[in-house]
Amino acid sequence: ASRQSPPPEWMEQRLYIPPYEAKGYQLNWQDTSGERFVLYGDKVVRSRQQDTLFWYLEGSVKIIHLAQGGDTIHTLKCERGKVFIEKGIFIAEEKVRLITADSLMLETDYLEWEQARNLLTAPGWVRLQTPRERVFGEGLEYNTQNRNYKIRRTRGTFQSPML
C-alpha cells in the first residue's frame, strides 16, 4: 500500500477555507452592551495565518465605534488593516488617524486596538493632540475606557495639572 503525502499548506488553505474578496465593503455589528461598530473597506479579503482566521482590509479603511444612543465614541481611519474577529483585535497600518468624542486626535503608522482590554497600543512614533495639548513621542498605550495614556520620549506642549 502506498501512502500519499499531505497536500502543501497553501493547497490546504485553498481546499478547506474558501477565500473571498469584497470591494466597497461595509459591516455593522453590535456587541452585548449595545455599542455598535461600523467597518468600511475599499477591499476586504478573508485570510488565514496557521489556524487564525482574519480579514485583511486595504484602501480607505474606517471603523466607527458608536455608543448605545448612537453618539460616535471613536473614529479610526487608515490605509490598511487586519481584523482578528475571534480575538477582538484590530490592527491599523499606514496613515492611521484616531479621533475620539472628547476631541483627542492620534496619528501614527501602526496601531493595535484590543477591544476586550479597552487598549490601544502604538509601538512606534505617535502624534497626539487634544484641545490643550500637542504631544509627540513613541510607544503609546491608551486606555479607551479611562481615557488616559502613556507615551515614551515625549516632547510638545502639555496641559498643566494645576489648570
Secondary structure, DSSP 8 states (H G I E B T S, - for coil): --------HHHHHHHHS---EEEEEEEEEE-TTS-EEEEEEEEEEEEEETTEEEEEEEEEEEEEEE-TTS-EEEEEEEEEEEEETTTTEEEEEEEEEEEETTS-EEEEEEEEEETTTTEEEEEEEEEEE-SS-EEEEEEEEEETTTTEEEEEEEEEE---TT-
